[in-house]
Amino acid sequence: MKTPDSKNDSSLHAKPLAERMRPQRLEEVYGQDHLLGKDCLLPKLIRENRVGNLILAGPPGTGKTTLATVIASESNCHLIKLNAVTSNVAELRESLKMARYYGAGKCFLFVDEIHRFNKAQQDLLLPDIESGDARLIGATTHNPRYYVNDPLLSRSQLFTLHPLPVPEIERSLLHCLLEKQRGLGARGCQGAPKAINQIARLAEGDLRKAYNMIEVIVEGLPEKGVVSEDTVAQFAKERSIRYDRDEDEHYDTASALIKSMRGNDPDASLYWLAKMLVGGEDPRFIARRLVIFASEDIGLADSRGLLMADATFRACETIGLPECELNLAHCVLFLATCPKSNSATLALAAAKQAIRDQPVQSIPSNIQDRHGRNQKYREDEEEGYLYSHNYPENISGQSYLEKDLSLFVPKSAGTEKSVAGRLAYWKNLKREVNQKEN
C-alpha cells in the first residue's frame, strides 16, 4: 500500500525532468547574471515584494516561466497562471477578477506566450494594470516591441533573458544527475565531461532542451551507466534545430546570411544558408533575398550577380527541393565572393531625395514624346531632339534635365571601375561638343 509520501513521489517523477528541476528559490536560478547577479537591483526588489509589471522576453528554455514562479514565491504572493495559446476572453476576465480579489500586493497574474493574445485581449489587461488592481508578468519568445501593444509595454518593465551559456547548462546537468528527489540521481548514472559538454552545446542555450536530452539518454541506459560521447552522438543524429519560420529566428537568420555575403565571408554565408535549409525554410524566400542582394550590394561591380540570382530563383521554382539547394549554394558563394558596390542603392535614394526636396523638373521639350497620341498636339513644334546615334560615341551634347544633377557616384570595385572611367570620358566629350557649338 502506498503512503501519502510515496504517492507524491510517484506524481513528481511522472512529470518531465525540466519541470521537476524547476528552481524554487532565486539562488537556484541558472544564468541571467545581467538581471540576477550580485549587484543587480531586481533580486532586492523581488525579496521586498516591490516588483511592478514585468514583460520577460527571451528564447525558449531561458527561464521566463521559472523566473515568474520564483518572483511570486520569494514575494510570498499568489501566482495566477494563464497561457495565451489556450485561454479565451472569459478565462482572462475570470483571472483578472481573481487578481483583484487577492490584491496586487499579494498576487501576480502570469500570462505565458503573451504575444499570442490579440490586441483586444491585451487591451483587456490595461484597466486593472493601470489602476494598480493587478500586477502582470508576461512572457514571450518574440520581440515584445512588435508583438506587445505599446500601452501595455509602456506600463511594464521589460527584461530580456539570454540563452544560457554552456558552462551554466553543464552545471545544471551535473546537478540533475546527482539530485535524487527531483532529478536522475536515483538511477546512479554518471556523465563523462565531454558528453555533458556535447549536450550543453546541442541545447543551443535552451536548458529545457538540455534536460529533455539527458532524460531520454539516461532512461535508455542501465542503472549506474555512463552518459558517454557515443550515446550523445547516437541521440544527436535526429536532433532538430530551433528555427521558427515566419518568426524572429527566420528574420534573424536571413539577416545573418545577407550580412555575411555583404562582408565577403563565403563560409559564414554558407553556414547560415544551411541553417535555413535544415530548418525547413522555403527556398524561394531565400532566392528572393538573393535577387535583391545582387542589385543592392553588388550592382555594377559585377552585373552577373543579378543574372545568377535570377537564374537561381527560377531554378527554385522549377526544380524545387532538394536539388535546388545546390543552386542556392552556388549562388550564395558567387555573391559572397563578388566585388561589392551599393552605388545603385545610393543613386536611387539620391534621386528620390531630389524629387522630395526640390521642385520637380519639367521634361525638356526636345526629349518629350512626339509619337502616337501626342503627335497631333505638337505638329507645329520644332522637335529639337538630337538623335544620339548620329554622333561620335553617341554624345550629342544635349541635356536631358532642365538642371543637371549628380546622383550616381560610381565606385572603384570590380567592373564598376571601368564604368567610372567611361562616364568621365563622356563628360569631357560632351563638354568639348558644347564648346564647339558655342
N, C-alpha and C positions, 0 to 999 in steps of 0.2 A: 504494500500500500504506500502511495506517495505521500510524503509530508508536504505541508504548505511551502517549505523552502525548496524542496526538490521540484515542486511544480513550477515555482518561479524560475528556477534554474533552467528547466526544460523550455519554458516560454522564451527566456532570454536567449538561449542558444538556437532557437528556431529563427531568430532574426539574423539578417546578414551581418557579417563581421563589421562592416563600416558603421552600421547602426549601433552594434554592441560597443564598439570602441569610441563612440562619440564622446568627446570631453564633457565633463560635468562642471568643471571649475575653470576659471580663467587661466591658471597656471598650466593646465593640461593642453591648452590650445597650441597647435604646432604652427610655426611660421608667423607671418604677418607682423614682424617686428616693427615695421614702419607705423603700425597702429597700436600695437600692444607691448612695445618694447619698454625698457626700464624707465626712460624719461618721457614717455608719451602721456598725454592727458587723458585719453579715453579710459584706461583701466581705473583711474581715480574717479572719474565721473560714473562709471559703471558701479563701483562698490558703494558710492554715496547716493546711488539712485537719482542722478541728476542728468541722465541721458535724455535728449529730446527725440524728435522724429528722425529716423535714420533710413537711408537707402544704401544697401550693401550691394555693390556691383563687383562681378568678377567671374572668371571661367568656372566651369563645373568642378566640384571637388576641392574648392579652396577654403571652405569652411563658413559659408554665409549662414546656412541654417544652424550650424553649430554655434556660431557667434551669437545669433539671436537667442538661442536656448540658454547659453551661458549668461548673457546680459540679463535675462529675466531671472535666472537662478541666483546670480550674485546680487541682484537688486531686490530679492525676495518678492517678486511680482508674478502674477499670473501671466501665462502666455497663451493667447487665443490664436490658434493656427488656421490659416486659410491657404489653399493652393488655387491660384488664379486659373489654372487649367481646368479644374473640376468644379469650381464654385460658381454659383449664379448670383443674381442680384438679391434674391430672397435670403440666401445664406449670408451674403455680405451685410445686409441690413440687420440680420439677427446677431451677427458677430459684433457689429457696431453697438447694438443695444446692450450686449453683454459687457463690452468695453466701458460703456457709460455707467453700467451698474457697479462694476468694480472701481471705477475712477482711474484717471490717467496716472495717478501716483502709485497705484497698486497693480497696474496691468499694462501689457503691451499687446497690440494687435499685429501679428506677424503674417504678412502676405508674401508667400513664395511665388516666384515667377510673375512678379507684379506687372511685367511688360505685357503679359497675356490679357490683362484687363483692358477693355476698350476705353475710349475717352469718357463715356457716360459713367462707367463703373469707377474709374479713377476719380472723376468729379464727385462721386457719391461719398468719397472719403473726406473731401475738403472741409465741409462744415464742422465735423467733430474734431478734426485736426486743428483747424483754425481757432476754434473756441477753447481748445485745450481739454476737451472731454475724452479724447483718446490719444494714445501715443502709438505711432506707426513704426514698424520696422519692415521695410520692403526689401526683397532680394531679387536680383535679376542677373542673368548671364549676358544681357545685352547692354549696349551703351545707353545709360539712362537719359542722356541728353536728347536722344532720338525717340525713345520708347516710353518715357515717363512724362506726363503732362508738366508743362512749365510751372503752373500754380502749385502743383504737388511737390515738385522738385525744389521750388523756392522756399517751401515751408519745412524742408528736411535737410539734414546734414548728409552729404554724400561721402561715403568711404569706399575706396576701391581695394579689393583684396587681390593679391598677386598669386600666380601659380607657385606652389610650394617648391623650394629648391631641393635638389636631390639629397643633400645631407639630412634635411628635415624628414623627408619621406623614408630614408633609410632608418633613421632613429625610431620612427613610428612603427615600421615593420618589425624591427628587432624587439621592440617593446611588446607588440601583439603576439610574437612567438613565445614570449615568457609569461605573459598575463594569462593566468589560469581561469579566472572567473569570467572575464568578458572576452578574452582573446583566444588564441590557439594553443596556449601553454599546456592544456590537458593532454594533448597528443604527443608532447615531448619532442617535437621536431626541432631541428637546428637549421640555420641558414648560412650557407657559405657566403663570405663577404662579397665576392664578385657577383654571385647570383642575386643577392639583395640589391646590389648596385644596379644590376641589369633591370630588375623590376622597377626600381625607383626611376630609372631613365625612361623606361617604356611607358610609365604612368603620365609623362608629359605635364608634371606639376599638379596632377589630379590625385589627391590622397585617396578618395573613394575608389578610384580605378585601381590604385596600388593594393588596397585592401581586398578588392574583389579578385585580383590576380593571385595574390598569395593564398587566399582562402581556397580557391579552386585547386591550386598546386598542392597545398598541404593535405586537403581532403583526398587527393589521389595518391598520397604516399602512405606507406605503412607507419604505424606508431614508432616514434623515435627515429624517423627517417631524416634525410638531409635534403634541403632545398638546394639543388646544385645548378650549375650553369646549364647542364644538359636538359634538366627538367624545365627550366625557364625557356630555353631555346625551343623545345617542343611546344610549349604553350604559346610562344610568340609567333608561331608560323601563321596562325589565322587571326592575329590581332587586327583590330580596326583602328584607324587614326581619327582624331577629332577634326571633323570638317563639316560644318553645317552650311549646306547650300542655301543661298539667299539670306544668310545671316552675317554677323560680324566677321567670322572666320573666313567666309567666302571673299569678302571685300578686302580683308587684311592680306590674304594670300595673293590675291590678284595684284594688290599694290606692291607686294614684295617682288613679284615677278617683273612688273613694269620697271620698278626702280633698279632691280638688278641688271636688266638689259640696258637701261639708260646709263648705268655705271660701268658698262663694258665687262661684266662678270659672267661669262658663259656657264661656269659651274653652279653658281648660286641661281642663275636663271633656270637652268635645267632642273635643279632641286625643287624649286617652287612649282615648276610645271608638273613635275612628278607627283608632288603632294596633291595638286588639284585633280590630277587624273586618278590617283589612287582613292581620293576622297569622293569620286563619282561626279566631278564637275562636267557640265555639258561642254563638249569640245568646241561647239560653235561659239559659246561665250568667250572662250579663250581666243579663238581665231578672230573674233570681232575686235578684241582688245589689241591684237597684233596688227590689224589693219590700221587702227587709229594710231598706234605707236609708230608705224612706219612713216607716217607723214608728220606726226607731232614731234618726234625726237630724232629722226634720221633725215627726212626730207630730201633736199637736193644734194646732201653729202653722198648719198647713194640711192638714186631713184629706183634701183632694182628692189629695194626693200618693200615698196608698195606692191610691186608685181608679185613678189614672193608671198607676201601676206595675203593678197587677194587669191592667189592660187591655193594657198593653204586653207582659206575659208571655203573655197569651192570643193576642195578635197574632203573637208569635214562634212559637208552637206551631201556629197555624192558617194563617198566611200564609207564614212561612219566608223564607229569603234569596232574592234580595237586597232585596225590598221592605220587610221588617221592619226594615231598617237605619234607615229614615225614622222608624218608630215609636220605635226606641231613641233616635235623636237628639232627637225631640220630647220624650220623657220625661226624658232627661238634662238638657236645657235647662230644662224646667219645674222639676225637682227642684233644680237648681243655683241657680235664681233664687227659690225659695220661702223664706219665713222659716224659721228653724231652731229646733228645740227638742228636747232629749233628755229631757224630763220623764217620758215613758213609760218609757224605759230606766232612769232613776234610780229611779222609783217601784217598778218591778218588782224591781230589785235590793234596794231597802229592804225590800220585803215579804218577799223570800226571806231577807234577813238577820234580820228579826224572827222568822221561823219557826225559823231555826237557833239564834239566841241566846237566845230566850225560850221559856217553856213554851207549847205550842200551845194556843190558846184553844178552849174548848168553844163549840159553836154555841148561841147563846141559844135557849131553848125556844120563844119566841114566833115565831121565824123558821124552825124546823125543819119538815120536810115532814110534812103530815098527810093526804096522799092516797095512793092505791094501797096497796101492801103495808104501809105504816106506819100506815094508818088504824086497824086493829084494835088496835094497841098503845097508841093514845093517845085512845081514845074517851072516857075519863073525865077527861082533862086539859083544863084551860081553855086555849083557843087563845091568846088574848092578843095576836094579831097585829093591828096597826093597818093597814088597807088604805090605802095612800098616796093613792090616787085620791079618797078620801073627804075629803081635807083640802086647804085652800087651798095652792097652789103645790106640792102633793104632799109637804108637810112635816108629818109626824105627830108628830114629837118623839121617836120611839122610837130606840133604839140597835141597831146591827147587829153590834156586837162586845161581848164582855164588858168589855173595857178599850179605850177609844178609842186609836187610833194616828194619827199624822200621817205618811203615807208619800208622798202625791202633793203636790209643790210646783210649782204652775203657774208658768210664766214669762210674760214680757210680750211675747213675739214673736207677730206675726200675730194670728190669731183666738183664740189661747190667752189673750190679754189679757182677752177677754170672758169666758172660762171662769173665770179667777181672780176677776173681779168677781161672777159668778153664784154661785160657791162661797161667797164671803164673805157675800153676801146671804142665802143659805140657812142658813149657820151662825148668823147673827144671828136669823133667823126661828125656827130650831129652839130657840135659847136662850129666846126670848120665849114660845114654846108651852110649854116645860117650866116656866118661871116661873109661868105662869098656872095650870098644873095643880097646882103645889105651893102 
